[in-house]
Amino acid sequence: METNQSSDQVVQISGLSKRYGDTQALDNVSLSIPAGVVFALLGENGAGKSTTLKTLLGLEKPDAGTAHVLAMDCKKDGIKIRSTVGYVPESPALYDWMTVKETGWFAAGFYGDDFKAEFERLAAEFDLPLDRKIKKLSKGGRAKVSLALATAHRPPLLIMDEPTSGLDTLVRRKFLESMIDVASSGRTVLLSSHQIPEVERVADIVAVVNQGKVLVCKPLDELKQAMEQWVVTLDSDDADLPDFEAQVLLHEGQNSRRRRLLVTNTTPDCLWKLRDHRLVNAVEVHTPSLEEIFVALMKSADAGLLIQNADKENTNTSGVTS
């Protein structure tokens, strides 16, 4: 599919590919991200999320395709992009011998007079002692410093690569709140994560990635509305599930009386016919969780295409798969 091109997109990626030896890290990926949203790249480790972010920052050169951030070419304008956006890496690189205050003072030299005051305000909000040396901070404390550095100049785009990995509950909560605050101010967050509950909590738009491909990309509410979870209770343990006119993305409990299905392209008549079947005692209908959708996508090569096609009349302008 082709990406929807628009001048109001903060990030535009078209046909992006990248190989490391025998590993295809990115495989003809196309995405676009509008302003004022939390956009999540969701996938397991090694899915291609970090490579995508590094390419956008100009830290990696793609083998093919184009990428633009804030209308800047990622191949040519990497330094300018990195000075404009905010970036929170999974493992922040900080000077251990500096204090928190000195770290803010040092970074202010790149951003101007307002940066230092805003950095110190954020440090106070995050309960960071300004006189504490970086080497004496916990992992959560270092992550807070990295977040303050990335946001003190109020960037139009905040890129976060697995920012909550290994953090305790309270620090993780602070990071999630910061993403929502940034988006509510009209700016954009691009988040890479394998933490499904966190993505479900904060993301407006989700792109599920696997082995360098984007399997599906939709606003989270549309993604859930594109399918249903049916819990079918059969008449007996050895009863076969009756045929019905819907596409099954995931079928669990095949050897039991109670079957759990994730389906798309359904109709009311299809559901009523299944409920009326002589072998069926009951059918419960639920909205699937993001985890259930993710599992279906990981298990079925066709699931992404079926989900994308389930709602063609409401084509997502934020991004499409390769």
N, C-alpha and C positions, 0 to 999 in steps of 0.2 A: 504494500500500500504506500501511497505518497503522503508526506507530511503536509498538513494544511499551513501554508505560508501566510504570515500576517505580520505587519509592522509592529504590533503591540506585544509580540512574543519576546520574553526575556532571554530564552534559550531556544535555538533552532539547530537541530542535528539532522543531517540528511545522508543516508547511505554510508554511515560510519563503520569502518572495519579496521581491525588491528589484530595482528598475529604475533605471538612470542614463540618462536621455534615451531613446535608441533601443536601448540595451543592456540585456538581461535578465540581470543579474548572478547572481540566485538565482531558481530557478523551482520553487516548491512543494516545497522540500526538507524531508525529515523524517529525523532521525537520533537515536540515543541512544547514550551512551557510558558503560560501567560503570567502576567504580573499579579501579585497579591494573593498567592496561593502557597500552601505547603504541598510540594510535589515529592513523592517518595519513590525511590528505586528500591524495590523489594526483591530480595533473592538470597540464596544460600551463598556461603563463602565461595569465591571463585566464579561467580556468575557473570562478572564483567562490570560490576557497579563501580569499583574504585578506578578501573581503567577509563570508564566514561567520565568520571569527575576529573581525573588528571588530564584527560584530553581537553576538557572544557577550560581548564586552568592554564593550558599551554605547556604542561609538564610532560606530556606524551604527544608524539606526532602520529596521526593515523596513517595507515597504509592506503586508505581510500576514503572518500566521502568528505563532507564539510561540516564544520561546527562553528556557530556564532554565539557569543554571549554579549548581550546589550549592544547588538549590532557590530561587535568587534570580532574579527577573524581569529579563531583560536590558534591557527598555525602561525600567524604573523604578529599578533598583538598580545602574546602571553603576559608580558611584563605589565602592560597597561591593564589587562583584565585582572591580574592578581592584586594590583594596587587599588582597584575599584570595588571588587567584591569582597565579602568576608569569607574566610575559610577556616573550618574547624576540622583538622585531621584526626584520624583515630588515635594517633600517638603524637601529641603536640611536641614540637621542638622548641624548647625554651632554654634560656641561659640559667643554669642552676645556681650560679654565684650571685645573681641579681636578686633583689627583693621584689615583691609584687609592685611596689611603687616605682622602683627603678625600671622595671619592665615596661610599665605604662609610659614613663618618661622617654625611654629609648624609642618605643614605637611611635610616639607623638612626632618625632622628627620626620616621619614619612607622611604624616596626615595633617599636621597643622595644630594650631593652638587649642582648638576646641576638643581635640581628642583626649588630652590628658585629664581634663575635668570630667569628661563623660566616662573614661576608663575608671577613674577613682569612684565615681558614683555607682557604676556597675559592681566594682569590687566590694563596696559597702553593702549593696543589695545582695550580693552572693556570700556575704559574711567572710570575706577574704581580708586577713590582717595585712595592711600595706607594708609593715616592717618585716614581714616574714620572708625568709629566703625561699626561692623556688624549690631548692633541693630538700627543704624541710616540709613541703606540702605533700599531702596524700595525692593519690591518683585523681580523686574527685576534685581536690583543690587545684591541681594543675589543669584539669579540664575546665574549671570555672575561669581560670586565667585566660585560657585559650578562647573561650567564648567571649569574654570581655574584650580581648584584643580584636576579635573578629567583628564585633558589633559596635564598638565605640565610635567608629566613623559613620555609623548609620548607613551601611551599604545597601544599594537597591536589591542585591542578591546575596543571600547567605548560603554557602555550600557546606554541608556537614557530612563527613564520612564516618559512619558508625560511631556517632558522638557519644552514645551512652554505654558502649561496650565496657563491661567490667566495673561500672559505677554502682554505688549503693542507691537505695530507693529514693532518698531525699534529693540527691544530686541529679539523678535521672529525671525526677519530677521537675526540677528547676530547668533542665534542658528542654523538656517537652513544653513547659509553659513559655519559654523564650521563643520557641518556634511559632506558637500561636500568636504571641505578641507582635512578632515581626510581620507576619502575614496580615494581621488586623490593621497594621499601620500602612498597608498598601504595598509593602515590599514583598519579596519572594524568598521562599526557603526551598532549596533542593537538598533532600535528605537521602542518604544511602543507609540501608539498614537490613538486617535479617531478623529483627525483633518484630514479629507480626503484631502483638498487642499494642506496641508503641505506635506503629504505622497506622493501625486502625483507629487509634485515639486521636492522632493529630493531622493525618493527611487529608487533603481535599481531593487529590488525584494520585492514583497509584499505577505505577508501571511495574509489572512482574517480569523479572529477567531470569534467564537460565541459559547457561552455556553460550553466552555472548549474544543471545537473541532476546528481544522484547516479546514476550508471549501475549500480553494484553496490556492496554493502557486506557484507563477510563477514570472519570470522577468516581470516588468510592461509592457514593450512593447509587450511581448508575450501574456500577459493577455488581452490586448486590441485587438491584432490581432486575438485572438481566437473567437471573436464575432463581430457583426456589429449592429448598430442602424439603423432601417428602420423607416422612417416616411411615412406612407401610407395614401394618400388622397383618400377617397371613393367617389363614384358618388353622394351619398346622405347621410343624417344623419341616416336613418333607414336601410342602406345597411349593410349586413353582410360581415365580412372579409372573403375572399375566402380561402379555404384550400390551403396549400403549403407545400412542402417537406423541412422543416427546423425545428429546435427545438427552441421554444420560451421560453426565460428565464424570460421575463418581458413584459407585455402587458398593456399599459396605454391608457386611453381615449376610453374605450370600448363602451361608449354611445355617441360618437361623430363621426363626419365625418372624422376627422383627428386622426389616430392611431399611437402611438409610440411603437415600438417593439424593444426588445433586443433579437437577434437571434444568434444561433451558428449552426455548421454543415450545412452550406448553399452551394449552387452551383450556377454558373452563369445562368444555365437553369432555376433553381427555381425562381431566381429574375426576369428573362425576362418573364416567364410565368405569374408571378404575375402582372407585369407591363402591360401585354397584356390583362389581364382579363377585361371583359366588365364593371365590377363594380368599377374598379380602375382607377382613373384619373392620379395619379402620385405616384412614390415611390422614396424618397430621401434616400441615403445611407451615413451614417456618422460613424466615429470612436467613440465609446462610451467613456464617461469620467469615471474616477475611481468611482465617486459618483454613476453613473448609474449602474455600475457593482456591487458595494457594495449593493445598494438597491435590485438588483435582487437576490443576494446571501442571503440577510436577509429575503426575501419574499418566496423563493423557496428552499425547502429542497434538491431538486435534482440539483440545478444550479451548485454547486461546482463540482459535478461528471461530469456533461455535459461539463463544461469548461475544466476540466482536460483531458477528453477524446477527446476533439476537436482537440488536437494537439499532439497525442501520439508519432509521429515520431520525435518530438523535445522535448523529455522528459527533464524537468527541473532538473538539477543536484543540485540545491540549496536547494531543500526541497520538501516534498510531504505531503499530508494530512494523517490523521489517517483514 
